[in-house]
Amino acid sequence: MANKKSFLHPVIATGILINIFVLVLAVLARDDTAALWRLLVEDGIVEWMQFLCFTVLAMLLGFAFFERLKRADRGVLELLALGGLSLLCALAALEEISWFQRVLNVQSSEFFLQNNRQGETNIHNLAVGSGSLHKNVLLKLIFIVGITHNLILPLVARFKPGVQRWVEKLGLYLPPLSASVIYLVLVALSHALIEHPRKGELGEMFGAVHYLATVFAAYFAGVNYTRPTLFENPADIRRLSALFASWMVFLLMVAWMLSAGAGAGAPPAA
């Protein structure tokens, strides 16, 4: 049975607090060009946090895939969804840091130097028209999928429970509406309160943290999820949830240290 106290779940609450904390950092630094740039620049805290969240998401979904594979009631669509999303998150993680190019100081090939908006080895910044694949295509898709998954479907499911059962039969889940609304409000606030060419990175990080929290909460803890969870003992689920919430805070600390170690750059000269 779905856990009705989704907002109070420690993993979801921790994800919300992490996103609020980073937004507050950005707001406090908005009059300090150098500080805000270090937060949002390539290899900054926000980008490393995205990489770490997507990496852990890929592992969580991969674990869920192999656990579901062992069960007699597994479905083909469920396995395709979990396996495909795991690979997609792994790709997103590697794309965020340009496949370790800057970390390893590897020069881009001639193709990427000519066709990538940043001259880096990644797909999402390939030139498309006057912009990039990321800005002209991917962001629009992310917006449509995000609004549908976080707002439209959860609202419809409140009146038509069959919608949630259908989504879960496909191997997916619906995030708790309370968590989704807070996530969307934080994204809107980041655009309204911050003036910076890379302010969109905040919304992307908020999404990565939100999905890290809600994927764990659904598949592992049964929050707003009606199918059997990957762990069955309630006491084990509580302990695992507390441990994972602590791990999320640790990820933010690691992102902070990685941004310093990678030498997040200063703002470009005017």
N, C-alpha and C positions, 0 to 999 in steps of 0.2 A: 504493500500500500504506500502511496506517495506520502512523503513527510510534509505536513502542512506548515511547519514552522521554518520555511525556507529562509526568510530574512534573518532569522536568528542563528542559522547554521554557521559555525565558526569559520569555515573555509570561504563562504560567500561574504560574510562580514569582513574578513581579512582582506579579500580582494577589493571590496568597496573602500576600505580604509587606505589601502595602498594607492588606489587611484586618486582619492581625495588628497592624500599627502603630496603626491607628485603635482597635482593641479595647484595646490597651495605654494609649492616650491616655485612653479612657473609664475604665478601671480606675484609673489614676493620679488621675483627676479625680473619682472617685465620692464622696470626702469633701469636695469643694469644690463646693457647689451652683451657684455662679455659673459656674465653669469648665465643669462638666458641662452646664449649661443652654446655654451658648454653643456647645457641640459639637453638641447634639441639637435645638436650637430651630429654628423656621422660619427659613430663610435662614442656617442654621449650616453648618459644614463638611460634615457628613454629608448634609444635604439637597442642597446644591449639587453634591456628588460624585455623588449619584444622578442629578441633572439632566444633568450632563456625560456620565456613562456611558451613560444612555439616549439622549442625543443622538448620541453617536458610534456606538452600536449601530444606531440608525436609519440612519445613513449607511453603515455597513458592510454591513448587510443590503440596503439599497437598491442599493449598488454590486454586491453579489452577484447581486441580481435582474437587473440590466441586463446583467451579464456572462453569466449563464446564458441570458438571452433570445437572445443571439447564437449560442448553440451548437446544433448540429443534434440533439443527444441530449437536449435539454431536455424536461421533462415538465410537464404542466399543473398537477399537484398541487405540484410543486417550485416553480413560479413563484408559485402562490397562497400557499404557505407563506412564501417569502422576502418577497414584496411585502406580505402581510398582517402579518407580524411587524415589518417596517420601519415600517409605519404605526402599529402598536400601540406600538412603542418611542417613536416621535415623540409620540404622544398621552400616554404615561406621563411623558415628559420635561416636556411643557408642563403637565400636571396637577401635577407635583411643585412647580412654582413658581407655581401658580395663574395660568397663562397670562401671566406677567410683571406680574401685577396689583400686587404689592407693590413691585416694582422701578420701575414707572412711576407708582405711587401713584394707581391708578385705583379709584374707588369701586365696590363691588358693586351690582348691580341689586337691586331690591326682592325679586325671586324668591329670589336667593341669600342675601340677608340673613335671609329668613324660613325657608328650607329647608336651608341649609348649616350644619353644626355649627360651623364656624369663621367663618361670615359672609363667605366668600370665593368667588371665581368659579372653582369647580372642581366636577367631577362626583363624585369619589371620596369627598368628605366630605358628600354629601347625606344628610339624615336618613333612616334606615330603622329603624323601630321605636324602640327605646330607644337605639340607637347610630347609626352611620353606614354607608353603603354599603361603605366601605373595611373597617371592623372586622367587620361582620356578614356580608358576602358575599365581598368580594374577597380578604381574608386567608385565608379557608378554601379558596378556589379556588387561590390561590397555593401554599398548603401542599400540597394534593393534587397539583397539577401538578409542584411542586418535588421532592417525594419520589419521584414516579413517574419523572420525567426524570433525576434525579440519583442515585437509589439502586436502585429496583426494576428499571427497564429495563436499566441497565448490568450489574446482577447477573445478570439473566436472559440477557443477550447473551453473557456469559462461557461459558454452557453451550449456548446456542442462537444461533450467529452469524447465523442468518437474521433474527433480530430486529433486529440493527443494520442489515443490508442493507435491511430493510423500512422502518425509520425514515429511512434516508438516501434511499430512493426517494421518500419523501414530501417531500423537500427539507429535512429536519431533520438533526440529528446527536445523538450521545450524548456527553456530557462524560466525560473520563477519571474513572474511579471514585476514584482517589487525590485528585484535585482536589475532587471532589464531597464526599467524606467530610470533608476539611478544612473546606470551606465550611460544611457542616451542623454540625460540631463548634463552629466559631466562632460560629454563630448560637445554639447551645445555651449556650455560655459567656457570650455577651452577656446572655442572659436570666437566667442563674444568678448572675452576678457584679455586675450593674448593677441598682440600684433607682432607677428614674426613670419617670415616666408616659410618656415618649417613647422608652424604651429599644428599642422595636420598630424605630425608625428605623435602628439599627445593623444588624439582620438584613437590612433592605431594601437598605441600602447594600452589605453583603457580597454579596447576590445580584446587584446591578447590576454590581459589579466582577467577580464570578465569571463572569457571562455575557459581559461584555465580553471577558474573557480567553479563554474557551473558544470563543466564536463566531469570534474571529480565528484561534485555534489550529486549529480544525476546517476552516473554509472556505478560509482563506488559507495555512495552513502544513501542513495534512493530519494534524494530531495526532488520533489515535484516529478517523480518518476514512478510509474506503476508496475514495471516489469521487475523480475528478481534482480537484485544487485549482485555485483561481483563478489562481495563479501557478505556473509549471511548472519554472523553473530553480531547483535547490536552493540555489545561491549567493545568488540574489536573495531567496529565501524567508528565508534566514538573516539577511541584512542588513535586510530588512523587519521581521522579528521583533524584532531588536535595537532598531530605530528605534521600533517600536510599544511595546515595553516602556518605553523612555524617555518616550514620549508619555503613557503611563499615569501615570508619576510626575509628569509636568508637569500632568496633569489634577488630581491631588491638590493641587498647589501653587496652581493656579487656584481650586479650590474654597475653599482657605484664604483667599486674597485676596478672593474674592467675598464670603465670609462677613463679612470685616472691612468691605469697602466697602458692603455692604448694611445694615450695622449690626445684626448678630445681637443680638437683644434680651436684656436682663437677665431673670432669673427673675421671675415675677409675685409681687407682694407677698403675704405670708402672711395 
